Every structure is written in structure tokens, then in C-alpha cells.
Amino acid sequence: MKDIFGKIVVIIVVIAALLVISPFFLGLFSTIGAKQVKQGDTVKVEYTGTFENGTVFDTSEGREPLEFVAGTGQMIPGFDNAVIGMKVGQEKKVKLQPSEAYGDYDPQLVQEMPRKQVPIEEELKQGMVLAVTMPNGRQVPATVKEVINETITIDLNHPLAGEILNFRFKVVDIAS
């Protein structure tokens, strides 16, 4: 009787141990051979972007995942490069220096101009974002820094230029 009871206890312990560790191994084995993001793949990611102090500046939470073609420059370089090689369900955290994100802040991109050169009728106020057409025809956002009489100061730097950005993201889909 002791032998049978001892064998039953051993079997129960083995089954319990398998139940505890099997999710780990199933998760491990499910990523082996799984498709990895490569350049040209359309990917969907859930993400949250924060500044160094932890303040969230952007997130996909409550929205559809972000969809883009990996490795084609649709995203900032550091984000674009970070997804290459990831698998569906994989999560990653990255810290991007300005050179990997929106570049360094360039004081030469802050310029004064006559108010009459801005073709909008509404009153210009500090903090407004305007679409400025560059000589090559490309439109870029410009932030109004100051309005003094008939002169305005605009900043052509991206609002996140010069910032170190932290991203936490998860690949939720890969399509070739």
C-alpha cells in the first residue's frame, strides 16, 4: 500500500511540475522558427513613447496598432531598426538618442519673418503650428515661437528634436 501511495504522490508531483513549467516551454517553443520581421515586411506594433522623465508623449493604447513597412524609412531610424528581427508577440524597450529619432535641435532653424509672409487670416499666437512650404515643395510643420507687432519667429525644428526618447513596443502582426 505504501508503494502505491508513494507512486501516486510522485505522479501528482510530476503532473503539477509539468503544469507549472509547460507554459514557459510552450512559449519558448512557439517562437522557435517563428517568422521574424525583415526589411519590407508590413508590421503592426503596439507602443508607448516616453521622455526621460517618464512622461508619455505618444501611445497606441486605446487605438489600433501602428502599421508601417519595416526598414523603409517610414518611421524614425531607431524605431525602424529596432523592430527588425523581432517576432510576433515579442516585446522590446529601446532608448533612442536624438540622432536615432528626430535629430539634434538646430538653432539655425529658428527664423524671424514679416507677418505679411504668412498667408493665413487668423491671429497668430505662440505655440501655433503652421504648415510651411519649403523651396523643394515639401511641407514641414513650423511652431510659432513669438509674435511681436508685424514680425513672427518660427521654429522649423521637429517638436521632439533634441529629445532622448524611450519606446516600449510589441510586434502584434507581420505581413510580407
Secondary structure, DSSP 8 states (H G I E B T S, - for coil): -HHHHHHHHHHHHHHHHHHHHHHHHHHHHHHTT--B--TT-EEEEEEEEE-TTS-EEEE-TTS--EEEETTTTSS-HHHHHHHTT-BTT-EEEEEE-GGGTT----GGGEEEEEGGGS---S---TT-EEEEE-TTS-EEEEEEEEEETTEEEEE-S-TTTT--EEEEEEEEEEE-
